[in-house]
């Protein structure tokens, strides 16, 4: 059975991804910093739950220790936890605004990856999926035909660009693993509050990259419609 951990798995895309992976036979752990919400979501899905706050080093380390004791290894890590931050004009952006978003969207990816790498190394096919965004794609943001070019969320976009570069560099440095970034697309969730896609459509690329076989790709940026530019 494929052991999978989804950070921020108690709602939205994480919740839907957990549901779909359970359906195909994966053993799923959903991580949530809110124990009550996490337990409720896990009970509804019929999956396992673990307290996991990606902004807290001790919390991530403890979660890794718990999964090691229960499973001995981890096959798939989905770095899904994310925040949108304040929608502000460039003139209003402060370092504090940046830090709040980067603690989750960037440093959270690093914390989870760092602490779960030893467990992933014990897998016969270790996979990491980093949930990025088309708003972090230079190719999408600079293409006037793409919806991303019409928006200017400076903090969020830059954090997702950083997450995408982390993906590329981790994939280069860990060639024994399959590490990819995904763009869920404009999906209406509690995080965004807007978008025309359903959570099922938004989770398509996440599920696709979480279920690749040993001949699957590494170091790519995938969306619902296929590979997109960095």
Residue pairs with C-beta under 8 A, 6 or more apart in sequence:
1 25
1 26
1 27
2 25
2 26
2 27
2 75
2 76
3 26
3 27
3 29
3 67
3 71
3 73
3 74
3 75
3 76
3 123
4 21
4 26
4 27
4 28
4 29
4 74
4 75
4 76
4 77
4 78
4 210
5 28
5 29
5 30
5 31
5 50
5 52
5 63
5 67
5 74
5 76
5 77
5 78
5 116
6 14
6 17
6 18
6 21
6 28
6 29
6 30
6 31
6 78
6 80
7 14
7 31
7 52
7 54
7 78
7 79
7 80
7 81
7 108
7 112
8 14
8 31
8 32
8 54
8 80
8 81
8 82
9 15
9 17
9 18
9 28
9 29
9 30
9 31
9 32
9 38
9 41
9 78
9 80
10 30
10 32
10 34
10 37
10 38
10 40
10 41
10 42
11 37
11 41
11 189
11 190
12 187
12 189
12 190
12 191
12 199
13 80
13 131
13 184
13 187
13 189
13 199
13 202
13 203
13 206
14 30
14 78
14 80
14 81
15 30
15 41
15 45
15 199
16 199
16 200
16 202
16 203
17 78
17 80
17 203
17 206
17 207
17 210
18 28
18 30
18 41
18 45
18 47
19 45
20 200
20 203
20 207
21 28
21 207
21 210
21 211
22 28
22 45
22 46
22 47
24 211
26 76
26 210
27 47
27 48
27 71
28 45
28 47
28 48
29 47
29 48
29 49
29 50
29 67
30 38
30 41
30 42
30 45
30 47
30 48
30 49
30 50
31 38
31 49
31 50
31 51
31 52
31 54
31 63
31 81
32 38
32 41
32 49
32 51
32 52
33 51
33 52
33 53
33 54
33 55
33 56
33 59
35 51
38 49
38 50
38 51
39 49
41 49
42 48
42 49
50 63
50 66
50 67
51 59
51 62
51 63
52 59
52 60
52 63
52 112
53 59
53 60
54 60
54 79
54 81
54 104
54 107
54 108
54 109
54 111
54 112
55 103
55 104
55 107
55 108
55 111
57 111
60 111
60 112
60 114
60 115
61 115
63 115
64 115
64 116
64 118
64 119
67 74
67 116
67 119
68 118
68 119
71 119
72 119
72 122
73 119
73 120
73 122
73 123
74 116
74 119
74 120
74 122
74 123
74 126
75 120
75 123
75 124
75 125
75 126
75 127
76 126
76 127
76 128
76 129
76 210
77 112
77 113
77 116
77 120
77 127
77 128
77 129
78 128
78 129
78 131
78 206
78 210
79 108
79 109
79 112
79 113
79 128
79 129
79 130
79 131
79 163
80 129
80 131
80 206
81 104
81 108
81 112
82 104
82 105
82 108
82 131
82 191
83 100
83 101
83 104
83 105
83 191
84 101
84 153
84 156
84 191
84 192
85 97
85 100
85 101
85 153
85 155
85 156
85 159
86 97
86 155
87 153
88 97
88 154
88 155
89 152
90 152
90 154
93 154
93 155
97 155
98 155
98 158
98 159
101 155
101 156
101 159
102 159
102 162
105 156
105 159
105 160
105 162
105 163
106 159
106 162
106 163
106 166
109 130
109 163
109 166
110 166
113 128
113 166
113 170
117 174
120 126
120 127
120 128
120 177
121 176
125 178
125 213
125 214
126 176
126 177
126 178
127 177
127 178
127 179
127 209
127 210
127 212
128 170
128 177
128 178
128 179
128 180
129 180
129 181
129 182
129 206
129 209
129 210
130 163
130 164
130 166
130 167
130 179
130 180
130 181
130 182
131 163
131 181
131 182
131 184
131 206
132 160
132 163
132 164
132 167
132 181
132 182
132 183
132 221
133 156
133 157
133 160
133 183
133 184
134 140
134 141
134 146
134 147
134 148
134 183
134 185
134 223
134 228
135 141
135 148
135 151
135 153
135 156
135 157
135 160
136 156
136 157
136 158
136 159
136 160
136 161
136 162
136 163
136 164
137 148
137 161
137 164
137 183
137 221
137 228
137 229
137 230
138 161
138 229
138 230
139 228
139 229
139 230
140 146
140 148
140 149
140 183
140 228
140 229
141 148
141 149
141 157
142 149
143 149
147 186
151 157
163 181
164 181
164 221
164 230
167 179
167 180
167 181
167 219
167 221
168 219
168 230
170 177
170 179
171 177
171 178
171 179
171 180
171 218
171 219
172 219
175 218
177 218
178 212
178 216
178 217
178 218
179 218
179 219
180 209
180 217
180 218
180 219
180 220
180 221
180 222
181 220
181 221
181 222
182 205
182 206
182 208
182 209
182 221
182 222
182 223
183 205
183 221
183 222
183 223
183 224
183 228
184 197
184 202
184 203
184 205
184 206
184 223
184 224
185 195
185 197
185 201
185 202
185 205
185 223
185 224
185 225
186 192
186 194
186 195
186 196
186 197
187 195
187 197
187 198
187 199
187 201
187 202
188 194
188 195
188 196
188 197
188 198
188 199
189 195
189 199
189 202
195 202
197 224
201 224
202 224
204 224
205 222
205 223
205 224
208 222
209 216
209 222
220 227
221 227
221 228
221 229
221 230
222 228
